[in-house]
Amino acid sequence: MNSKTLIGSLEPKFNPFGEDYLVEILAAMALAWARMKPPSPNEIEDRITERLAGRLANDAQFADLPYDIVPQYWLLGLNGERLGRLDLRFKHRNSRRDYFAFEAKRLHVTYPGGRFSTEYPTYAGANGMMAFIGGYYSKQLPACGMLGYVMDNKPGRAWTGLEKRIEARRIQLRLITGSQLARSTLSTTTSSGLRGTYLGETQHDLGSHKLRLFHLLLPVMTSSRRHK
Amino acid sequence: MNRFESRIGIFVVEPDDLKLISQHDVLQAALTDRLQAIWSRKFWGTPRDETFLRRLDFFPSLSESIAVKKWSGGVGLQPYYPGISPGKPKPLEPWSLSDRFLSNDDDFPQLVLQDRDLTTLEKGLENSVHQRLQIRASLTDLRRKPPDTVFKPPMVVFSKGFTKCAFYKGSNGEVRFLDGLRSITGEKRDVDLLRFLSAAISSRLFKYISFHSGSNLGVGRDQIHLYESLALPFPLPDDELASRHALELVRETANILEGLERNIPDRKRLESTIEAMKRCQPLVEQYFSVTDAEKILIEDTITLFQPSVHKRDINADIPSLAFPTRVARQAYADKLCDVLNQRARKQKIKVSAEARVSENLNLVLLTAMFTEKQEAYTEVRGEDALWVALNRISKAARKDDSMFSYLRGFKYFEPDRLHILKPATMRNWCRTAALNDADAIFEHLVTENA
């Protein structure tokens, strides 16, 4: 049975389901991170994301949700030309329609030569948040998300840094008046029991529609610290 | 063809036979080197099956694990038929005709191979006769002579379609076999893992994966290509996606196989093997973290879909087209309600189901009710007028196009209930269908709320 072949509608009071199941996805994502082998300091972003997607897809709770996860999802033009690559795409399992997407960035990175970079500009830049604001990555999606892998396990500092960076670029980021990086209403559910995980959201006016952009900061802890 | 139309030569196309593959999915698959899988998984795979298979794609493949373990192995030897076989023959020496040989016949031992199962290479070659021209194989030359590493135990030997598979611990040198078989050979320190691999390849899980992933198995010949078998998932116990109890599961499975390696009398061997396979199934599934819903997909594929392929007799029973029994209909309804109730946010609304069945019209009408009280599944006799109307709707929804007849059925919401009308075939009313239908209903209702 295809969901598109269903006709008619239930009266709202008999519809047992919610408006969206983003909280379940975000909670599953945070949980998968906690269960995953911590990334090494030099592990590249794509590899971390691939492993996180694998952990999530193999999580029994996520398997109960009717969504499918596609890592490294290519965005293609009409003639098949490659326009960009989304780190994680969630699709409705039955219809394969798009539901949610994540773009991932490493934060607080120490490069092999010893140079340290916060990577806040990258996070809020053209290949980060701006990719959603430009419209291409968020096409037909009412909500999207940014994943920040905080490589030095200082998510509080990363949160403050991103708050400032996003505020400084609020015009380019088309932030809705009054919107700023703020703890998400979903954060209590999502981060319960997951030490150091931050969940926030910003609201953006894309002209065609308003975009709800989640920010999930995931701290990289060493194995020994996790087991304390 | 369904069981009604087979005699008049009309192909009946049911709604779920129509699979959509977006241009994007094809291009994405090409860019990630998974183009073949996108086609083969559509033949029999439902959306649930595809998700399950995509989950397994995250595991390292068998070839990756073979590389990590530095295991060897390969395809067996090819006899040389004088005057027919192309290419230059390779001398059999320094192999000997007295070398031990494993036949690929109906007596192939499952799960564990013992010395008593072996014959000599001489006998193996003597029994190799060119099928069409009835020419005997040479006893001095071979057409294809793989390296000794292919034949050196400990090893797992399996057939192309995974219909045969056995572990051989061995201790007295190489065991030769023909190219209908393949081996994976390792070091003595890995015997337990190789025993586990033998159990995994023999498992229903691997039969399920190869049925949906192989380019031949679900549609053509009873075999999968070498590259397809090597692409099957097989994480090593220390892989981060393997079960937390992976090592214990490997040990426990190996113990079961070791029991079979002891000298069990011939008369008890088959019974012991079947018993061992049964005990290994849940251990293999646990190793791959197979969920309860995924177990349903495996069960339906093995019992309904796989036996429905390659029927020589058009009048033979086709399990996927069989009329669903009362037990099967209830299993469908219970699973549908169970999944929907689990996902409900408003706990006071419960989903229950009742059905009306018409054997004459080959239709089942199931009504899912969204109410405050959960009721047990019931079946009621539909009024004659209702069936007349449903038959009319069913015919109106059907599109006949020369040799093809497209059945459509319908799914229609009223304020507090959903009616599902589908042809009465097992493929529509099995638990796999219930899982997929629950997903479709959920998606429709969540989208409606949004």
Interface residues (C-beta under 8 A of the other chain):
Chain A: M1 N2 S3 T5 L6 I7 G8 S9 L10 E11 P12 F14 N15 P16 F17 G18 E19 D20 Y21 M36 K37 R51 A53 G54 R55 A57 N58 A60 A63 D64 P66 D68 V70 Q72 Y73 W74 L76 G80 R82 H92 R93 N94 S95 R96 R97 P142
Chain B: P15 D16 S22 Q23 H24 D25 L27 Q28 L31 T32 P47 R48 E50 T51 R54 R55 F58 F59 E240 L241 S289 T291 A293 E294 L340 N341 Q342 R343 A344 R345 K346 I349 K350 V351 F370 T371 R408 F410 K411 Y412 F413 E414 P415 D416 L418 I420 K422 A433 N436 D437 A438 D439 A440 I441 F442 E443 H444 L445 V446 T447 E448 N449 A450
